[in-house]
Amino acid sequence: MRGPLADRVKELKPSPTLAITAKARELRAQGHDVVSFGAGEPDFDTPQNVKDAASAALRAGFTKYTAVGGIDDLKAAIRDRFQKDYTLTYKPEQIVVSCGAKHSLMNLFWVLLNSGDEVIIPGPYWVSYPEMVALTGAKPVRVMAEESAGFKVSADAVARAASKHTKMLILNSPCNPTGATYAKSDLEEIARVCSEHDLWVISDEIYDKLIYGGAVHTSFPTLSPDAYERTLLVNGVSKTYAMTGWRIGYAAGRADVMKSVAALQGQMTSNPTSIAQKAAAEALKGEQKAVGEMVRAFDERRRYMHERLVRMESVRCYESKGAFYLFPNFSFYYGKKKNGFAVNNSTELTRYLLEEAKVAVVPGVEFGDDRCVRLSYAISLDEIKKGMDRIEAALAQLK
């Protein structure tokens, strides 16, 4: 009998962030007190006005199919938000709403990439980018940035990585997992290189509102008319409005590309959930007070976690300016042991912290840098304090 699986999925890896979060839940269900720094979602509840909009949609019977690319009300809210925040102008036919920003990204990859194309992925990178690109038959080209450079790749590095086969650059600012945020001047230089090499730019700006310490977010398509034409802008409501489970993301860009995205989506998933679309429209149009409160809480947690980490022996940690992650370097502890438990890489450190300290983190190797682990501060300050205490104690026992 022929093998049951398609070649494209034989080497596909499950998401390590989801796996770590699931393992932490499993241990908690067994009665263990686990501090989980794994989740990439806010611990806050969805704002009440957003939930009220969903309830109203249910009461009104708004439970049928909608247009594949999103309802007019939500497209208008997205258009207005882009215009208000970044003076970006998009027409409804340039916007497609999907089942989360991850879905938006996958749609774009399927529409734009062919087998043999190359895609430059700055690292450390979100774990799903290489896997999603590889599914299309294209080749992920990883370009790693150092902590000393603020975990930001230079335009020169992008230029060196570009070849005659390169079709796309994926840019994520603020970045998961490092929290790195690119300055406008950095982006202008990268935009120049993309123009010279005629690259599409996927600008994943899902964390655009989660900015701290005086940092300013620059949306890539605002840089120039050329940048606007070659950029597919991806965003959503999951992170900013604590709506991860609602599964609403969206992409905006050239009308011909987005027409193809809508056609593809029509054959794969059809429309996103009707009720969630109404809720997302309210999130974007309605009161934004809850966003500010959430950002202030994240900032307090960020500063506390960073201070604790850099006080630990030989731990280095870039002070992120965006998203809700830190990416500390624990490589000093590689080669050490506790009672025969050896720690030689980020995967083993992750297992050690989970088994010995009941703290869940995500190994940095999954993001392209084995020296580090990712910690999310999208949990309460009390849990962060407890987790930092446990990590510090566990590291001190490695000899």
Beta strands, then each sheet from edge to edge (+ up, - down):
strand 1: 35-36
strand 2: 95-98
strand 3: 118-123
strand 4: 139-144
strand 5: 166-172
strand 6: 200-204
strand 7: 231-236
strand 8: 249-252
strand 9: 325-326
strand 10: 336-338
strand 11: 341-343
strand 12: 359-360
strand 13: 362-363
strand 14: 373-376
sheet 1: 1+ 12+
sheet 2: 2+ 8- 7+ 6+ 5+ 3+ 4+
sheet 3: 9+ 14- 13+
sheet 4: 10+ 11-
end
